[in-house]
């Protein structure tokens, strides 16, 4: 009887220790996954940081500033002339091209034009 009780207690202790070890192993595996995800996120952020630093250097360059001043503020160098086309003229020209696009051909003529024009 004494051997049975000792064997039972030893079995219970082994099961408890095994259960705890398995829990720790699964916890370590989950931690490893989280660490891998964090490293991936860190890599992506470093790449984005490098890209943003490169863009910042471009924005600080005199060429970028001149381009923005020319495009948005109408800056002209000495001897150059700034031409501003009124919005009404642009819309009139674009409106004409839209009217041309709106012309629809009957299907047979459209197919003939597609293949033989």
Biopython code that builds the backbone (N, CA, C, O; Angstrom):
import numpy as np
from Bio.PDB.StructureBuilder import StructureBuilder

atoms = [
    (1, "UNK", "N", (0.812, -1.188, 0.000)),
    (1, "UNK", "CA", (0.000, 0.000, 0.000)),
    (1, "UNK", "C", (0.859, 1.257, 0.000)),
    (1, "UNK", "O", (0.534, 2.247, -0.656)),
    (2, "UNK", "N", (1.958, 1.205, 0.744)),
    (2, "UNK", "CA", (2.860, 2.327, 0.855)),
    (2, "UNK", "C", (3.493, 2.638, -0.501)),
    (2, "UNK", "O", (3.699, 3.800, -0.849)),
    (3, "UNK", "N", (3.798, 1.582, -1.263)),
    (3, "UNK", "CA", (4.391, 1.770, -2.584)),
    (3, "UNK", "C", (3.383, 2.403, -3.538)),
    (3, "UNK", "O", (3.756, 3.225, -4.376)),
    (4, "UNK", "N", (2.107, 2.026, -3.418)),
    (4, "UNK", "CA", (1.066, 2.577, -4.288)),
    (4, "UNK", "C", (0.888, 4.065, -4.025)),
    (4, "UNK", "O", (0.741, 4.843, -4.967)),
    (5, "UNK", "N", (0.900, 4.468, -2.778)),
    (5, "UNK", "CA", (0.726, 5.881, -2.418)),
    (5, "UNK", "C", (1.931, 6.683, -2.911)),
    (5, "UNK", "O", (1.761, 7.781, -3.440)),
    (6, "UNK", "N", (3.132, 6.157, -2.745)),
    (6, "UNK", "CA", (4.348, 6.827, -3.196)),
    (6, "UNK", "C", (4.325, 6.957, -4.720)),
    (6, "UNK", "O", (4.667, 8.001, -5.274)),
    (7, "UNK", "N", (3.915, 5.881, -5.379)),
    (7, "UNK", "CA", (3.848, 5.909, -6.843)),
    (7, "UNK", "C", (2.803, 6.933, -7.301)),
    (7, "UNK", "O", (3.046, 7.665, -8.260)),
    (8, "UNK", "N", (1.678, 6.997, -6.651)),
    (8, "UNK", "CA", (0.611, 7.929, -6.985)),
    (8, "UNK", "C", (1.075, 9.375, -6.770)),
    (8, "UNK", "O", (0.835, 10.239, -7.612)),
    (9, "UNK", "N", (1.730, 9.627, -5.654)),
    (9, "UNK", "CA", (2.239, 10.971, -5.380)),
    (9, "UNK", "C", (3.311, 11.369, -6.403)),
    (9, "UNK", "O", (3.322, 12.499, -6.891)),
    (10, "UNK", "N", (4.196, 10.444, -6.718)),
    (10, "UNK", "CA", (5.238, 10.727, -7.700)),
    (10, "UNK", "C", (4.610, 11.029, -9.056)),
    (10, "UNK", "O", (5.053, 11.929, -9.769)),
    (11, "UNK", "N", (3.572, 10.267, -9.405)),
    (11, "UNK", "CA", (2.884, 10.485, -10.679)),
    (11, "UNK", "C", (2.219, 11.865, -10.692)),
    (11, "UNK", "O", (2.312, 12.581, -11.689)),
    (12, "UNK", "N", (1.570, 12.236, -9.631)),
    (12, "UNK", "CA", (0.911, 13.549, -9.527)),
    (12, "UNK", "C", (1.943, 14.671, -9.642)),
    (12, "UNK", "O", (1.720, 15.657, -10.344)),
    (13, "UNK", "N", (3.074, 14.514, -8.948)),
    (13, "UNK", "CA", (4.128, 15.532, -9.004)),
    (13, "UNK", "C", (4.678, 15.647, -10.428)),
    (13, "UNK", "O", (4.896, 16.760, -10.907)),
    (14, "UNK", "N", (4.905, 14.533, -11.111)),
    (14, "UNK", "CA", (5.414, 14.547, -12.482)),
    (14, "UNK", "C", (4.412, 15.218, -13.417)),
    (14, "UNK", "O", (4.802, 15.994, -14.290)),
    (15, "UNK", "N", (3.123, 14.923, -13.241)),
    (15, "UNK", "CA", (2.084, 15.525, -14.086)),
    (15, "UNK", "C", (2.039, 17.035, -13.868)),
    (15, "UNK", "O", (1.942, 17.793, -14.834)),
    (16, "UNK", "N", (2.107, 17.481, -12.618)),
    (16, "UNK", "CA", (2.072, 18.920, -12.321)),
    (16, "UNK", "C", (3.293, 19.623, -12.909)),
    (16, "UNK", "O", (3.169, 20.688, -13.515)),
    (17, "UNK", "N", (4.465, 19.028, -12.729)),
    (17, "UNK", "CA", (5.686, 19.619, -13.275)),
    (17, "UNK", "C", (5.623, 19.653, -14.809)),
    (17, "UNK", "O", (6.012, 20.647, -15.424)),
    (18, "UNK", "N", (5.143, 18.587, -15.414)),
    (18, "UNK", "CA", (5.023, 18.536, -16.879)),
    (18, "UNK", "C", (4.053, 19.602, -17.380)),
    (18, "UNK", "O", (4.320, 20.273, -18.378)),
    (19, "UNK", "N", (2.927, 19.756, -16.686)),
    (19, "UNK", "CA", (1.924, 20.756, -17.068)),
    (19, "UNK", "C", (2.536, 22.159, -17.007)),
    (19, "UNK", "O", (2.351, 22.957, -17.926)),
    (20, "UNK", "N", (3.254, 22.455, -15.942)),
    (20, "UNK", "CA", (3.889, 23.766, -15.797)),
    (20, "UNK", "C", (4.955, 23.992, -16.870)),
    (20, "UNK", "O", (5.059, 25.084, -17.429)),
    (21, "UNK", "N", (5.741, 22.958, -17.152)),
    (21, "UNK", "CA", (6.758, 23.086, -18.196)),
    (21, "UNK", "C", (6.127, 23.340, -19.570)),
    (21, "UNK", "O", (6.615, 24.170, -20.338)),
    (22, "UNK", "N", (5.056, 22.631, -19.867)),
    (22, "UNK", "CA", (4.375, 22.831, -21.141)),
    (22, "UNK", "C", (3.827, 24.259, -21.236)),
    (22, "UNK", "O", (3.911, 24.893, -22.287)),
    (23, "UNK", "N", (3.270, 24.753, -20.138)),
    (23, "UNK", "CA", (2.765, 26.131, -20.116)),
    (23, "UNK", "C", (3.875, 27.129, -20.378)),
    (23, "UNK", "O", (3.686, 28.091, -21.123)),
    (24, "UNK", "N", (5.033, 26.907, -19.771)),
    (24, "UNK", "CA", (6.162, 27.802, -19.977)),
    (24, "UNK", "C", (6.682, 27.721, -21.411)),
    (24, "UNK", "O", (7.071, 28.736, -21.989)),
    (25, "UNK", "N", (6.689, 26.530, -21.979)),
    (25, "UNK", "CA", (7.141, 26.369, -23.367)),
    (25, "UNK", "C", (6.207, 27.121, -24.315)),
    (25, "UNK", "O", (6.674, 27.831, -25.205)),
    (26, "UNK", "N", (4.884, 26.971, -24.133)),
    (26, "UNK", "CA", (3.926, 27.672, -24.990)),
    (26, "UNK", "C", (4.036, 29.179, -24.801)),
    (26, "UNK", "O", (3.922, 29.937, -25.764)),
    (27, "UNK", "N", (4.252, 29.608, -23.584)),
    (27, "UNK", "CA", (4.421, 31.034, -23.314)),
    (27, "UNK", "C", (5.672, 31.574, -24.017)),
    (27, "UNK", "O", (5.650, 32.667, -24.582)),
    (28, "UNK", "N", (6.750, 30.808, -23.978)),
    (28, "UNK", "CA", (7.984, 31.226, -24.653)),
    (28, "UNK", "C", (7.780, 31.290, -26.164)),
    (28, "UNK", "O", (8.295, 32.194, -26.822)),
    (29, "UNK", "N", (7.035, 30.342, -26.715)),
    (29, "UNK", "CA", (6.766, 30.356, -28.150)),
    (29, "UNK", "C", (5.941, 31.580, -28.541)),
    (29, "UNK", "O", (6.209, 32.212, -29.563)),
    (30, "UNK", "N", (4.940, 31.911, -27.729)),
    (30, "UNK", "CA", (4.124, 33.097, -28.003)),
    (30, "UNK", "C", (4.987, 34.348, -27.899)),
    (30, "UNK", "O", (4.848, 35.267, -28.707)),
    (31, "UNK", "N", (5.870, 34.391, -26.916)),
    (31, "UNK", "CA", (6.764, 35.544, -26.769)),
    (31, "UNK", "C", (7.670, 35.673, -27.978)),
    (31, "UNK", "O", (7.952, 36.780, -28.436)),
    (32, "UNK", "N", (8.120, 34.558, -28.488)),
    (32, "UNK", "CA", (8.963, 34.564, -29.676)),
    (32, "UNK", "C", (8.201, 35.125, -30.872)),
    (32, "UNK", "O", (8.749, 35.905, -31.652)),
    (33, "UNK", "N", (6.939, 34.729, -31.016)),
    (33, "UNK", "CA", (6.120, 35.257, -32.103)),
    (33, "UNK", "C", (5.925, 36.759, -31.967)),
    (33, "UNK", "O", (6.021, 37.493, -32.950)),
    (34, "UNK", "N", (5.652, 37.212, -30.757)),
    (34, "UNK", "CA", (5.478, 38.651, -30.534)),
    (34, "UNK", "C", (6.768, 39.403, -30.819)),
    (34, "UNK", "O", (6.739, 40.501, -31.374)),
    (35, "UNK", "N", (7.893, 38.820, -30.445)),
    (35, "UNK", "CA", (9.181, 39.449, -30.711)),
    (35, "UNK", "C", (9.429, 39.540, -32.215)),
    (35, "UNK", "O", (9.919, 40.560, -32.701)),
    (36, "UNK", "N", (9.100, 38.496, -32.942)),
    (36, "UNK", "CA", (9.268, 38.500, -34.394)),
    (36, "UNK", "C", (8.386, 39.567, -35.027)),
    (36, "UNK", "O", (8.832, 40.290, -35.918)),
    (37, "UNK", "N", (7.147, 39.674, -34.580)),
    (37, "UNK", "CA", (6.245, 40.699, -35.105)),
    (37, "UNK", "C", (6.768, 42.098, -34.787)),
    (37, "UNK", "O", (6.714, 42.993, -35.630)),
    (38, "UNK", "N", (7.266, 42.279, -33.583)),
    (38, "UNK", "CA", (7.806, 43.582, -33.195)),
    (38, "UNK", "C", (9.029, 43.937, -34.039)),
    (38, "UNK", "O", (9.195, 45.093, -34.428)),
    (39, "UNK", "N", (9.884, 42.956, -34.326)),
    (39, "UNK", "CA", (11.051, 43.205, -35.166)),
    (39, "UNK", "C", (10.647, 43.557, -36.595)),
    (39, "UNK", "O", (11.245, 44.436, -37.215)),
    (40, "UNK", "N", (9.628, 42.869, -37.118)),
    (40, "UNK", "CA", (9.126, 43.192, -38.453)),
    (40, "UNK", "C", (8.587, 44.623, -38.489)),
    (40, "UNK", "O", (8.857, 45.372, -39.427)),
    (41, "UNK", "N", (7.834, 44.987, -37.474)),
    (41, "UNK", "CA", (7.272, 46.342, -37.399)),
    (41, "UNK", "C", (8.398, 47.378, -37.288)),
    (41, "UNK", "O", (8.339, 48.438, -37.910)),
    (42, "UNK", "N", (9.416, 47.061, -36.495)),
    (42, "UNK", "CA", (10.561, 47.953, -36.350)),
    (42, "UNK", "C", (11.264, 48.140, -37.695)),
    (42, "UNK", "O", (11.638, 49.259, -38.047)),
    (43, "UNK", "N", (11.444, 47.066, -38.437)),
    (43, "UNK", "CA", (12.091, 47.155, -39.752)),
    (43, "UNK", "C", (11.277, 48.049, -40.691)),
    (43, "UNK", "O", (11.837, 48.900, -41.381)),
    (44, "UNK", "N", (9.967, 47.855, -40.714)),
    (44, "UNK", "CA", (9.113, 48.669, -41.581)),
    (44, "UNK", "C", (9.192, 50.142, -41.202)),
    (44, "UNK", "O", (9.244, 51.013, -42.070)),
    (45, "UNK", "N", (9.201, 50.412, -39.901)),
    (45, "UNK", "CA", (9.281, 51.800, -39.448)),
    (45, "UNK", "C", (10.642, 52.418, -39.778)),
    (45, "UNK", "O", (10.721, 53.605, -40.097)),
    (46, "UNK", "N", (11.702, 51.630, -39.704)),
    (46, "UNK", "CA", (13.027, 52.149, -40.069)),
    (46, "UNK", "C", (13.089, 52.479, -41.551)),
    (46, "UNK", "O", (13.663, 53.496, -41.938)),
    (47, "UNK", "N", (12.504, 51.631, -42.375)),
    (47, "UNK", "CA", (12.475, 51.894, -43.820)),
    (47, "UNK", "C", (11.683, 53.169, -44.094)),
    (47, "UNK", "O", (12.107, 54.012, -44.885)),
    (48, "UNK", "N", (10.530, 53.306, -43.437)),
    (48, "UNK", "CA", (9.710, 54.498, -43.619)),
    (48, "UNK", "C", (10.448, 55.735, -43.126)),
    (48, "UNK", "O", (10.359, 56.798, -43.739)),
    (49, "UNK", "N", (11.179, 55.600, -42.019)),
    (49, "UNK", "CA", (11.946, 56.713, -41.477)),
    (49, "UNK", "C", (13.010, 57.167, -42.468)),
    (49, "UNK", "O", (13.195, 58.367, -42.673)),
    (50, "UNK", "N", (13.713, 56.215, -43.087)),
    (50, "UNK", "CA", (14.725, 56.560, -44.084)),
    (50, "UNK", "C", (14.094, 57.274, -45.268)),
    (50, "UNK", "O", (14.642, 58.247, -45.786)),
    (51, "UNK", "N", (12.932, 56.780, -45.692)),
    (51, "UNK", "CA", (12.236, 57.390, -46.824)),
    (51, "UNK", "C", (11.825, 58.822, -46.481)),
    (51, "UNK", "O", (11.981, 59.729, -47.298)),
    (52, "UNK", "N", (11.305, 59.019, -45.284)),
    (52, "UNK", "CA", (10.881, 60.355, -44.879)),
    (52, "UNK", "C", (12.074, 61.303, -44.754)),
    (52, "UNK", "O", (11.971, 62.481, -45.096)),
    (53, "UNK", "N", (13.202, 60.794, -44.265)),
    (53, "UNK", "CA", (14.401, 61.628, -44.179)),
    (53, "UNK", "C", (14.871, 62.048, -45.571)),
    (53, "UNK", "O", (15.296, 63.184, -45.778)),
    (54, "UNK", "N", (14.788, 61.107, -46.531)),
    (54, "UNK", "CA", (15.179, 61.421, -47.899)),
    (54, "UNK", "C", (14.255, 62.489, -48.476)),
    (54, "UNK", "O", (14.716, 63.425, -49.131)),
    (55, "UNK", "N", (12.946, 62.350, -48.233)),
    (55, "UNK", "CA", (11.988, 63.345, -48.713)),
    (55, "UNK", "C", (12.243, 64.695, -48.064)),
    (55, "UNK", "O", (12.129, 65.731, -48.719)),
    (56, "UNK", "N", (12.588, 64.691, -46.783)),
    (56, "UNK", "CA", (12.878, 65.943, -46.084)),
    (56, "UNK", "C", (14.077, 66.642, -46.700)),
    (56, "UNK", "O", (14.065, 67.862, -46.867)),
    (57, "UNK", "N", (15.107, 65.889, -47.036)),
    (57, "UNK", "CA", (16.281, 66.476, -47.688)),
    (57, "UNK", "C", (15.903, 67.071, -49.041)),
    (57, "UNK", "O", (16.397, 68.136, -49.409)),
    (58, "UNK", "N", (15.029, 66.390, -49.783)),
    (58, "UNK", "CA", (14.598, 66.911, -51.080)),
    (58, "UNK", "C", (13.802, 68.201, -50.908)),
    (58, "UNK", "O", (13.957, 69.148, -51.679)),
    (59, "UNK", "N", (12.952, 68.224, -49.888)),
    (59, "UNK", "CA", (12.119, 69.399, -49.647)),
    (59, "UNK", "C", (12.984, 70.599, -49.244)),
    (59, "UNK", "O", (12.662, 71.741, -49.571)),
    (60, "UNK", "N", (14.056, 70.336, -48.549)),
    (60, "UNK", "CA", (14.943, 71.418, -48.119)),
    (60, "UNK", "C", (15.817, 71.954, -49.247)),
    (60, "UNK", "O", (16.414, 73.022, -49.106)),
    (61, "UNK", "N", (15.901, 71.236, -50.359)),
    (61, "UNK", "CA", (16.804, 71.642, -51.439)),
    (61, "UNK", "C", (16.274, 72.898, -52.138)),
    (61, "UNK", "O", (15.063, 73.101, -52.231)),
    (62, "UNK", "N", (17.191, 73.735, -52.628)),
    (62, "UNK", "CA", (16.777, 74.950, -53.349)),
    (62, "UNK", "C", (15.985, 74.644, -54.623)),
    (62, "UNK", "O", (15.101, 75.411, -55.005)),
    (63, "UNK", "N", (16.299, 73.532, -55.276)),
    (63, "UNK", "CA", (15.579, 73.178, -56.500)),
    (63, "UNK", "C", (14.101, 72.921, -56.215)),
    (63, "UNK", "O", (13.232, 73.340, -56.979)),
    (64, "UNK", "N", (13.825, 72.229, -55.109)),
    (64, "UNK", "CA", (12.435, 71.944, -54.752)),
    (64, "UNK", "C", (11.698, 73.244, -54.430)),
    (64, "UNK", "O", (10.567, 73.456, -54.867)),
    (65, "UNK", "N", (12.353, 74.103, -53.665)),
    (65, "UNK", "CA", (11.727, 75.375, -53.304)),
    (65, "UNK", "C", (11.436, 76.209, -54.553)),
    (65, "UNK", "O", (10.371, 76.814, -54.669)),
    (66, "UNK", "N", (12.385, 76.235, -55.477)),
    (66, "UNK", "CA", (12.169, 76.995, -56.711)),
    (66, "UNK", "C", (11.021, 76.401, -57.522)),
    (66, "UNK", "O", (10.193, 77.135, -58.063)),
    (67, "UNK", "N", (10.971, 75.085, -57.606)),
    (67, "UNK", "CA", (9.897, 74.426, -58.362)),
    (67, "UNK", "C", (8.532, 74.743, -57.761)),
    (67, "UNK", "O", (7.584, 75.047, -58.485)),
    (68, "UNK", "N", (8.437, 74.671, -56.436)),
    (68, "UNK", "CA", (7.171, 74.982, -55.780)),
    (68, "UNK", "C", (6.789, 76.449, -55.988)),
    (68, "UNK", "O", (5.624, 76.764, -56.231)),
    (69, "UNK", "N", (7.768, 77.332, -55.893)),
    (69, "UNK", "CA", (7.484, 78.756, -56.097)),
    (69, "UNK", "C", (7.030, 79.009, -57.530)),
    (69, "UNK", "O", (6.126, 79.812, -57.759)),
    (70, "UNK", "N", (7.643, 78.336, -58.490)),
    (70, "UNK", "CA", (7.241, 78.509, -59.888)),
    (70, "UNK", "C", (5.832, 77.969, -60.125)),
    (70, "UNK", "O", (5.008, 78.627, -60.760)),
    (71, "UNK", "N", (5.560, 76.766, -59.613)),
    (71, "UNK", "CA", (4.267, 76.117, -59.891)),
    (71, "UNK", "C", (3.110, 76.732, -59.109)),
    (71, "UNK", "O", (2.014, 76.889, -59.647)),
    (72, "UNK", "N", (3.342, 77.077, -57.862)),
    (72, "UNK", "CA", (2.225, 77.503, -57.017)),
    (72, "UNK", "C", (2.122, 79.014, -56.844)),
    (72, "UNK", "O", (1.035, 79.542, -56.607)),
    (73, "UNK", "N", (3.241, 79.704, -56.962)),
    (73, "UNK", "CA", (3.227, 81.141, -56.718)),
    (73, "UNK", "C", (3.474, 81.967, -57.974)),
    (73, "UNK", "O", (3.388, 83.194, -57.926)),
    (74, "UNK", "N", (3.777, 81.327, -59.083)),
    (74, "UNK", "CA", (3.987, 82.047, -60.333)),
    (74, "UNK", "C", (5.316, 82.775, -60.404)),
    (74, "UNK", "O", (5.415, 83.801, -61.077)),
    (75, "UNK", "N", (6.331, 82.278, -59.735)),
    (75, "UNK", "CA", (7.654, 82.886, -59.762)),
    (75, "UNK", "C", (8.244, 82.792, -61.165)),
    (75, "UNK", "O", (8.130, 81.765, -61.835)),
    (76, "UNK", "N", (8.871, 83.874, -61.594)),
    (76, "UNK", "CA", (9.540, 83.883, -62.897)),
    (76, "UNK", "C", (10.927, 84.473, -62.721)),
    (76, "UNK", "O", (11.126, 85.408, -61.946)),
    (77, "UNK", "N", (11.873, 83.920, -63.444)),
    (77, "UNK", "CA", (13.221, 84.465, -63.421)),
    (77, "UNK", "C", (13.268, 85.698, -64.315)),
    (77, "UNK", "O", (12.340, 85.973, -65.075)),
    (78, "UNK", "N", (14.345, 86.415, -64.207)),
    (78, "UNK", "CA", (14.510, 87.616, -65.009)),
    (78, "UNK", "C", (14.528, 87.228, -66.488)),
    (78, "UNK", "O", (15.276, 86.343, -66.904)),
    (79, "UNK", "N", (13.700, 87.903, -67.262)),
    (79, "UNK", "CA", (13.625, 87.628, -68.691)),
    (79, "UNK", "C", (12.533, 86.619, -69.052)),
    (79, "UNK", "O", (12.226, 86.453, -70.233)),
    (80, "UNK", "N", (11.944, 85.950, -68.074)),
    (80, "UNK", "CA", (10.865, 84.995, -68.344)),
    (80, "UNK", "C", (9.520, 85.700, -68.208)),
    (80, "UNK", "O", (9.394, 86.703, -67.505)),
    (81, "UNK", "N", (8.533, 85.163, -68.885)),
    (81, "UNK", "CA", (7.180, 85.696, -68.806)),
    (81, "UNK", "C", (6.263, 84.611, -68.273)),
    (81, "UNK", "O", (6.283, 83.473, -68.741)),
    (82, "UNK", "N", (5.466, 84.980, -67.292)),
    (82, "UNK", "CA", (4.503, 84.043, -66.723)),
    (82, "UNK", "C", (3.204, 84.170, -67.496)),
    (82, "UNK", "O", (2.658, 85.265, -67.634)),
    (83, "UNK", "N", (2.715, 83.055, -67.997)),
    (83, "UNK", "CA", (1.464, 83.041, -68.737)),
    (83, "UNK", "C", (0.426, 82.333, -67.880)),
    (83, "UNK", "O", (0.616, 81.185, -67.478)),
    (84, "UNK", "N", (-0.670, 83.025, -67.606)),
    (84, "UNK", "CA", (-1.754, 82.450, -66.805)),
    (84, "UNK", "C", (-2.970, 82.331, -67.707)),
    (84, "UNK", "O", (-3.482, 83.329, -68.214)),
    (85, "UNK", "N", (-3.420, 81.115, -67.898)),
    (85, "UNK", "CA", (-4.587, 80.858, -68.733)),
    (85, "UNK", "C", (-5.815, 80.922, -67.845)),
    (85, "UNK", "O", (-5.876, 80.222, -66.834)),
    (86, "UNK", "N", (-6.797, 81.744, -68.197)),
    (86, "UNK", "CA", (-8.010, 81.838, -67.369)),
    (86, "UNK", "C", (-8.742, 80.496, -67.298)),
    (86, "UNK", "O", (-8.741, 79.716, -68.250)),
    (87, "UNK", "N", (-9.351, 80.255, -66.171)),
    (87, "UNK", "CA", (-10.043, 78.997, -65.936)),
    (87, "UNK", "C", (-11.171, 78.779, -66.951)),
    (87, "UNK", "O", (-11.452, 77.645, -67.342)),
    (88, "UNK", "N", (-11.810, 79.868, -67.371)),
    (88, "UNK", "CA", (-12.911, 79.739, -68.335)),
    (88, "UNK", "C", (-12.413, 79.168, -69.664)),
    (88, "UNK", "O", (-13.082, 78.346, -70.290)),
    (89, "UNK", "N", (-11.227, 79.618, -70.082)),
    (89, "UNK", "CA", (-10.658, 79.111, -71.336)),
    (89, "UNK", "C", (-10.329, 77.622, -71.212)),
    (89, "UNK", "O", (-10.580, 76.847, -72.135)),
    (90, "UNK", "N", (-9.775, 77.234, -70.082)),
    (90, "UNK", "CA", (-9.430, 75.821, -69.866)),
    (90, "UNK", "C", (-10.693, 74.973, -69.902)),
    (90, "UNK", "O", (-10.727, 73.921, -70.541)),
    (91, "UNK", "N", (-11.734, 75.438, -69.209)),
    (91, "UNK", "CA", (-12.986, 74.684, -69.191)),
    (91, "UNK", "C", (-13.622, 74.628, -70.570)),
    (91, "UNK", "O", (-14.214, 73.618, -70.950)),
    (92, "UNK", "N", (-13.496, 75.721, -71.321)),
    (92, "UNK", "CA", (-14.059, 75.722, -72.673)),
    (92, "UNK", "C", (-13.345, 74.701, -73.554)),
    (92, "UNK", "O", (-13.982, 73.965, -74.307)),
    (93, "UNK", "N", (-12.030, 74.664, -73.453)),
    (93, "UNK", "CA", (-11.268, 73.709, -74.264)),
    (93, "UNK", "C", (-11.563, 72.282, -73.822)),
    (93, "UNK", "O", (-11.782, 71.404, -74.656)),
    (94, "UNK", "N", (-11.570, 72.051, -72.525)),
    (94, "UNK", "CA", (-11.870, 70.713, -72.021)),
    (94, "UNK", "C", (-13.305, 70.325, -72.312)),
    (94, "UNK", "O", (-13.589, 69.153, -72.559)),
    (95, "UNK", "N", (-14.204, 71.276, -72.289)),
    (95, "UNK", "CA", (-15.603, 70.996, -72.596)),
    (95, "UNK", "C", (-15.768, 70.527, -74.019)),
    (95, "UNK", "O", (-16.555, 69.617, -74.280)),
    (96, "UNK", "N", (-15.035, 71.135, -74.962)),
    (96, "UNK", "CA", (-15.103, 70.707, -76.354)),
    (96, "UNK", "C", (-14.608, 69.283, -76.514)),
    (96, "UNK", "O", (-15.195, 68.493, -77.253)),
    (97, "UNK", "N", (-13.514, 68.952, -75.812)),
    (97, "UNK", "CA", (-12.995, 67.597, -75.951)),
    (97, "UNK", "C", (-13.947, 66.583, -75.328)),
    (97, "UNK", "O", (-14.035, 65.448, -75.796)),
    (98, "UNK", "N", (-14.659, 66.981, -74.280)),
    (98, "UNK", "CA", (-15.631, 66.069, -73.677)),
    (98, "UNK", "C", (-16.804, 65.831, -74.620)),
    (98, "UNK", "O", (-17.332, 64.722, -74.692)),
    (99, "UNK", "N", (-17.215, 66.883, -75.352)),
    (99, "UNK", "CA", (-18.318, 66.710, -76.292)),
    (99, "UNK", "C", (-17.940, 65.734, -77.392)),
    (99, "UNK", "O", (-18.772, 64.945, -77.838)),
    (100, "UNK", "N", (-16.703, 65.782, -77.827)),
    (100, "UNK", "CA", (-16.248, 64.853, -78.862)),
    (100, "UNK", "C", (-16.288, 63.425, -78.335)),
    (100, "UNK", "O", (-16.663, 62.503, -79.059)),
    (101, "UNK", "N", (-15.898, 63.240, -77.065)),
    (101, "UNK", "CA", (-15.914, 61.903, -76.479)),
    (101, "UNK", "C", (-17.334, 61.372, -76.321)),
    (101, "UNK", "O", (-17.559, 60.162, -76.352)),
    (102, "UNK", "N", (-18.303, 62.298, -76.148)),
    (102, "UNK", "CA", (-19.679, 61.878, -75.916)),
    (102, "UNK", "C", (-20.346, 61.330, -77.175)),
    (102, "UNK", "O", (-21.379, 60.667, -77.080)),
    (103, "UNK", "N", (-19.786, 61.589, -78.336)),
    (103, "UNK", "CA", (-20.390, 61.089, -79.575)),
    (103, "UNK", "C", (-20.252, 59.573, -79.587)),
    (103, "UNK", "O", (-19.152, 59.025, -79.505)),
    (104, "UNK", "N", (-21.402, 58.911, -79.691)),
    (104, "UNK", "CA", (-21.411, 57.450, -79.682)),
    (104, "UNK", "C", (-21.778, 56.945, -81.063)),
    (104, "UNK", "O", (-22.714, 57.431, -81.698)),
    (105, "UNK", "N", (-21.028, 55.969, -81.505)),
    (105, "UNK", "CA", (-21.311, 55.327, -82.779)),
    (105, "UNK", "C", (-22.183, 54.101, -82.536)),
    (105, "UNK", "O", (-22.130, 53.505, -81.460)),
    (106, "UNK", "N", (-22.973, 53.726, -83.517)),
    (106, "UNK", "CA", (-23.690, 52.452, -83.392)),
    (106, "UNK", "C", (-22.677, 51.316, -83.262)),
    (106, "UNK", "O", (-21.558, 51.423, -83.764)),
    (107, "UNK", "N", (-23.055, 50.251, -82.605)),
    (107, "UNK", "CA", (-22.123, 49.155, -82.327)),
    (107, "UNK", "C", (-21.399, 48.616, -83.557)),
    (107, "UNK", "O", (-20.180, 48.460, -83.502)),
    (108, "UNK", "N", (-22.086, 48.322, -84.669)),
    (108, "UNK", "CA", (-21.344, 47.791, -85.827)),
    (108, "UNK", "C", (-20.278, 48.764, -86.338)),
    (108, "UNK", "O", (-19.176, 48.348, -86.695)),
    (109, "UNK", "N", (-20.610, 50.073, -86.374)),
    (109, "UNK", "CA", (-19.628, 51.056, -86.821)),
    (109, "UNK", "C", (-18.488, 51.192, -85.819)),
    (109, "UNK", "O", (-17.335, 51.384, -86.206)),
    (110, "UNK", "N", (-18.810, 51.093, -84.535)),
    (110, "UNK", "CA", (-17.776, 51.154, -83.513)),
    (110, "UNK", "C", (-16.788, 50.003, -83.651)),
    (110, "UNK", "O", (-15.581, 50.205, -83.525)),
    (111, "UNK", "N", (-17.285, 48.804, -83.907)),
    (111, "UNK", "CA", (-16.404, 47.651, -84.087)),
    (111, "UNK", "C", (-15.554, 47.799, -85.349)),
    (111, "UNK", "O", (-14.365, 47.481, -85.343)),
    (112, "UNK", "N", (-16.174, 48.286, -86.438)),
    (112, "UNK", "CA", (-15.407, 48.507, -87.660)),
    (112, "UNK", "C", (-14.296, 49.529, -87.438)),
    (112, "UNK", "O", (-13.166, 49.344, -87.891)),
    (113, "UNK", "N", (-14.632, 50.607, -86.738)),
    (113, "UNK", "CA", (-13.628, 51.628, -86.454)),
    (113, "UNK", "C", (-12.516, 51.065, -85.583)),
    (113, "UNK", "O", (-11.343, 51.388, -85.774)),
    (114, "UNK", "N", (-12.887, 50.222, -84.623)),
    (114, "UNK", "CA", (-11.896, 49.647, -83.721)),
    (114, "UNK", "C", (-10.896, 48.770, -84.470)),
    (114, "UNK", "O", (-9.694, 48.852, -84.220)),
    (115, "UNK", "N", (-11.379, 47.940, -85.378)),
    (115, "UNK", "CA", (-10.513, 46.982, -86.044)),
    (115, "UNK", "C", (-9.846, 47.506, -87.306)),
    (115, "UNK", "O", (-8.750, 47.069, -87.657)),
    (116, "UNK", "N", (-10.501, 48.444, -87.993)),
    (116, "UNK", "CA", (-9.980, 48.854, -89.297)),
    (116, "UNK", "C", (-9.574, 50.313, -89.379)),
    (116, "UNK", "O", (-9.280, 50.801, -90.470)),
    (117, "UNK", "N", (-9.548, 51.002, -88.300)),
    (117, "UNK", "CA", (-9.165, 52.422, -88.357)),
    (117, "UNK", "C", (-7.782, 52.617, -87.830)),
    (117, "UNK", "O", (-7.287, 53.743, -87.798)),
]
sb = StructureBuilder()
sb.init_structure("model")
sb.init_model(0)
sb.init_chain("A")
sb.init_seg("    ")
for serial, (resi, resn, name, xyz) in enumerate(atoms, 1):
    if name == "N":
        sb.init_residue(resn, " ", resi, " ")
    sb.init_atom(name, np.array(xyz, "f"), 0.0, 1.0, " ", f" {name:<3s}", serial, name[0])
structure = sb.get_structure()
